[in-house]
């Protein structure tokens, strides 16, 4: 799988029920192409270290704390604007 990602390919990963799978790639355009979407459409991103993306989110300080709690503690997907 790592070799495929490094080569620019997309891979499918199983997800917990009820979702069947997720499409993962190093490039958003690749994910969109595999899913039959326009290449420039925004995609979701999974982040291992919330601190690395916090400065790029366009939310208030209070909202940033809530977003981090929802993502890290509650393990929810949260869509927020970015700079």
PyMOL commands that set and color helices and strands:
alter all, ss='L'
color gray80, all
select helices_A, chain A and resi 2-6+28-34+50-52+54-56+61-73
alter helices_A, ss='H'
color red, helices_A
select strands_A, chain A and resi 11-14+21-24
alter strands_A, ss='S'
color yellow, strands_A
deselect
rebuild
show_as cartoon
